């Protein structure tokens, strides 16, 4: 009985495979939105104010970072929890196969902080039109992300020194 339970549990990891495949579809959707925004920028570049153009460019950077985050989660998660990627003949990414769940967590936290920073910069650029109370909450939320990322990094460092 124990062997059956362990086998079912071990093989259930394949339930994650369609989820990681779904993330690749999210990357496609993000790419479509990226090029939609880029097209909008290029068509209206002569009519846009500089601040508006910077906001669109920041949004493009934001989407690129989210795309990179999706790829890291998708590929590392698949390799860590489902199966090793067999990509003979393909260029292998340097970090692939070297990112365990702890380092993936750190990369995700750093990406969230970077994405939050870009969003906060966009909010600061629109300061005259934003409510002061709302601005305060954006800053508090960003600082919460920064503090969480720092705490996770610190705890990982403490854990490594204990081993």
C-alpha positions, 0 to 999 in steps of 0.5 A: 500500500505504501509503495502505491501511495508513494508512486501516485504522489511521485507521478502526480508531479506531472499535473504541474506540466500543463500549468507550466505550459500555460505560463508559456501561453501567458508569455505569448499574451504578454508579447502580443500586448508588448507589441501592441503598446510598442506599435501605439508608441511608434504611431503616436510618437510625434504627438506624445508629450515626453512624460507620456512617452517615458510612461509607455517605455516604462510599461514596456520595460515592466512587461519585459521584466514580467516576461523574464520572470515568467520564463524563470518560473516556467522553466525552473519550476518544470525542471525542479518539480517535474522533469529535467529539460532534454534540449539536445541541439538547443542553446542551453541557458546558463542558469537552467539546471542551477536554480533551485527553489531557494534561488528561484524564490530570491529571483522572483522577489528581486523581480517583484521589487524591480517591477514595483519600482518601475510602477512606483516611478510611473506613479511618481511621474503622475504625482500632480494627478494622484491622491496623496493618500493613494501615493502613500499606500503605493510607497508602503506597498513597495517598501513591503516588497523591498523588506520582504525580499531583503528578509528572504535573502537574509534568512537564506544567507543565515540558513547557508551559514548554518549548513 
